[in-house]
Amino acid sequence: MTTASEAPVTGTVAERRRGPDRRRRPTPILSRYWLVGRRRGARRADEAVGQYVDRYRAGEWLLIGLILGLSGSDLLLTWLHLVEGGGEANPVMDWFLRAGGVPAFAAAKLSLTLLPLLFLLLHVRFRLVRPALVALLVTYGLVLAWHGVVAVDRLQV
């Protein structure tokens, strides 16, 4: 019988493993160490994609914060547009506005942005999630640009 120190070594030094994997189950999405634990990323190159972490990089937080900030700006500019007699173009958000007024509209707008963003943050180290976050950021930028076009159009009338 061979011991862990006598186990064959394959790959580079950084990928060296002694014996079989000791984990009984995969790393969970959330753990009691979320945001305070030590998992910051993969230890080996082959584990870099599709891994859950406890702590996120500054760029990941920045991306989430920018999207939330643009969403809040969209909420404010939409409210100003509604006060001036305009309408909501999104049929789902228009339903919330008609069903519950501005409080329901604001709650729906923020929760329908925050909850999916939390899901994407948890999966940020998975394939295609970062590009999806960048696409969301660009989309919100375009929405705010449209708010600018509408505001300029209102001033000219």
Secondary structure, 3 states (H helix, E strand, C coil): CCCHHHCCCCCCHHHCCCCCCCCCCCCCCCCCCCCCCCCCCCCCHHHCCCCCCCCCCHHHHHHHHHHHHHHHHHHHHHHHHHHCCCCCCCHHHHHHHHHHHHHHHHHHHHHHHHHHHHHHHHCCCCCCHHHHHHHHHHHHHHHHHHHHHHHHHHHHC
